[in-house]
Amino acid sequence: MPGAGAIVIREGRAEDAPWLAAIHRRARQAAMPGLREVHDEADVAGWIATTLMRAHRVMVAEQGGMPVGYIGFGRDARHGPMVLHLYLAPDHRGQGIGALLLKAAADALGPQLSLYCIARNAGALRFYRRQGFRVVACSDGAGTEEGEPDLLLSRDALSTECNDREDSP
Ligand SMILES: CC(C)(COP(=O)(O)OP(=O)(O)OC[C@H]1O[C@@H](n2cnc3c(N)ncnc32)[C@H](O)[C@@H]1OP(=O)(O)O)[C@@H](O)C(=O)NCCC(=O)NCCS
């Protein structure tokens, strides 16, 4: 339940995977109704427990002992440090938890991060812009599982540390 205790950010564990897969599905459908999902929750849980947690890293936001959101991040051969997943349970949006999880990724990888976002996900795009990200590329999404136009966003070290200062050029 929202507001039921402090938010704790901790390392993800394999047993979290089914909870995180359920959050993944609910978050995506709430933000982008009708989004094409080619993997069921069990497949997503398996991928989170193996690939995302073993080859990359997962941090979980927990409230009252229950996961309410998570971020998956790591280094990508093409784009460098990347956020791979960032999802909150729908009733936990709008409370600053997304920023806490993004900070956990930046603490581990540095502020210079990239990520993909589906173009119609206007709320997430506003969140990323507030966090200093800018669109650096776009595609029609023809090669993606969702088949929807998507955007590549990046944040460089300067945009988070200097550009918001009043004396910045
Ligand atoms: C994107 C996300 C991680 C941002 O975290 P957050 O802590 O909610 O960040 P914000 O409070 O800045 O909210 C971001 C946007 O989410 C939406 N949102 C926030 N609270 C909401 C609520 N209670 N009801 C509906 N939408 C809400 C709004 O569009 C908001 O943008 P706005 O304030 O400019 O309107 C989180 O909202 C989320 O998990 N969204 C669904 C999944 C998603 O889109 N993930 C990103 C995939 S690239």
The ligand as an SDF file (V2000), in Angstrom:
LIG
                    3D

 48 50  0  0  0  0  0  0  0  0999 V2000
    8.8180    6.4110  -15.2310 C   0  0  0  0  0  0  0  0  0  0  0  0
    8.8880    6.1800  -13.7240 C   0  0  0  0  0  0  0  0  0  0  0  0
   10.0320    5.1940  -13.3940 C   0  0  0  0  0  0  0  0  0  0  0  0
    9.1810    7.5300  -13.0610 C   0  0  0  0  0  0  0  0  0  0  0  0
    9.2350    7.3880  -11.6510 O   0  0  0  0  0  0  0  0  0  0  0  0
    8.2960    8.3310  -10.7080 P   0  0  0  0  0  0  0  0  0  0  0  0
    8.8560    8.2190   -9.3370 O   0  0  0  0  0  0  0  0  0  0  0  0
    6.8770    7.9700  -10.8960 O   0  0  0  0  0  0  0  0  0  0  0  0
    8.6040    9.7780  -11.3300 O   0  0  0  0  0  0  0  0  0  0  0  0
    7.6620   11.0570  -11.4210 P   0  0  0  0  0  0  0  0  0  0  0  0
    6.9770   11.2820  -10.1130 O   0  0  0  0  0  0  0  0  0  0  0  0
    8.5370   12.1500  -11.9570 O   0  0  0  0  0  0  0  0  0  0  0  0
    6.5260   10.6770  -12.4770 O   0  0  0  0  0  0  0  0  0  0  0  0
    6.8320   10.4840  -13.8270 C   0  0  0  0  0  0  0  0  0  0  0  0
    5.5350   10.4370  -14.5980 C   0  0  0  0  0  0  0  0  0  0  0  0
    4.7950    9.2850  -14.2350 O   0  0  0  0  0  0  0  0  0  0  0  0
    3.3760    9.5960  -14.2900 C   0  0  0  0  0  0  0  0  0  0  0  0
    2.7930    9.4670  -12.9540 N   0  0  0  0  0  0  0  0  0  0  0  0
    3.3860    9.7410  -11.7760 C   0  0  0  0  0  0  0  0  0  0  0  0
    2.5160    9.4830  -10.7770 N   0  0  0  0  0  0  0  0  0  0  0  0
    1.3810    9.0470  -11.3460 C   0  0  0  0  0  0  0  0  0  0  0  0
    0.1360    8.6120  -10.8410 C   0  0  0  0  0  0  0  0  0  0  0  0
   -0.1110    8.5470   -9.5280 N   0  0  0  0  0  0  0  0  0  0  0  0
   -0.8080    8.2320  -11.7210 N   0  0  0  0  0  0  0  0  0  0  0  0
   -0.5790    8.2670  -13.0250 C   0  0  0  0  0  0  0  0  0  0  0  0
    0.5850    8.6550  -13.5720 N   0  0  0  0  0  0  0  0  0  0  0  0
    1.5430    9.0340  -12.7360 C   0  0  0  0  0  0  0  0  0  0  0  0
    3.2530   11.0210  -14.7220 C   0  0  0  0  0  0  0  0  0  0  0  0
    3.1010   11.0570  -16.1320 O   0  0  0  0  0  0  0  0  0  0  0  0
    4.5950   11.5980  -14.3400 C   0  0  0  0  0  0  0  0  0  0  0  0
    4.9930   12.6790  -15.1210 O   0  0  0  0  0  0  0  0  0  0  0  0
    4.3850   14.1620  -14.8300 P   0  0  0  0  0  0  0  0  0  0  0  0
    4.5510   14.3940  -13.3510 O   0  0  0  0  0  0  0  0  0  0  0  0
    5.2460   15.0710  -15.6650 O   0  0  0  0  0  0  0  0  0  0  0  0
    2.9630   14.1020  -15.2660 O   0  0  0  0  0  0  0  0  0  0  0  0
    7.5620    5.6110  -13.1440 C   0  0  0  0  0  0  0  0  0  0  0  0
    6.5230    6.5730  -13.2870 O   0  0  0  0  0  0  0  0  0  0  0  0
    7.1380    4.3090  -13.8000 C   0  0  0  0  0  0  0  0  0  0  0  0
    7.5360    3.2380  -13.3950 O   0  0  0  0  0  0  0  0  0  0  0  0
    6.3040    4.4170  -14.8620 N   0  0  0  0  0  0  0  0  0  0  0  0
    5.7560    3.2500  -15.5360 C   0  0  0  0  0  0  0  0  0  0  0  0
    6.8170    2.3920  -16.1950 C   0  0  0  0  0  0  0  0  0  0  0  0
    7.6820    3.1520  -17.1410 C   0  0  0  0  0  0  0  0  0  0  0  0
    7.1940    3.9050  -17.9750 O   0  0  0  0  0  0  0  0  0  0  0  0
    9.0050    2.9010  -17.0330 N   0  0  0  0  0  0  0  0  0  0  0  0
    9.9890    3.5170  -17.9030 C   0  0  0  0  0  0  0  0  0  0  0  0
   10.2630    2.6380  -19.0630 C   0  0  0  0  0  0  0  0  0  0  0  0
   11.4980    3.3840  -20.1460 S   0  0  0  0  0  0  0  0  0  0  0  0
  1  2  1  0
  2  3  1  0
  2  4  1  0
  2 36  1  0
  4  5  1  0
  5  6  1  0
  6  7  2  0
  6  8  1  0
  6  9  1  0
  9 10  1  0
 10 11  2  0
 10 12  1  0
 10 13  1  0
 13 14  1  0
 14 15  1  0
 15 16  1  0
 15 30  1  0
 16 17  1  0
 17 18  1  0
 17 28  1  0
 18 19  1  0
 18 27  1  0
 19 20  2  0
 20 21  1  0
 21 22  1  0
 21 27  2  0
 22 23  1  0
 22 24  2  0
 24 25  1  0
 25 26  2  0
 26 27  1  0
 28 29  1  0
 28 30  1  0
 30 31  1  0
 31 32  1  0
 32 33  2  0
 32 34  1  0
 32 35  1  0
 36 37  1  0
 36 38  1  0
 38 39  2  0
 38 40  1  0
 40 41  1  0
 41 42  1  0
 42 43  1  0
 43 44  2  0
 43 45  1  0
 45 46  1  0
 46 47  1  0
 47 48  1  0
M  END
$$$$
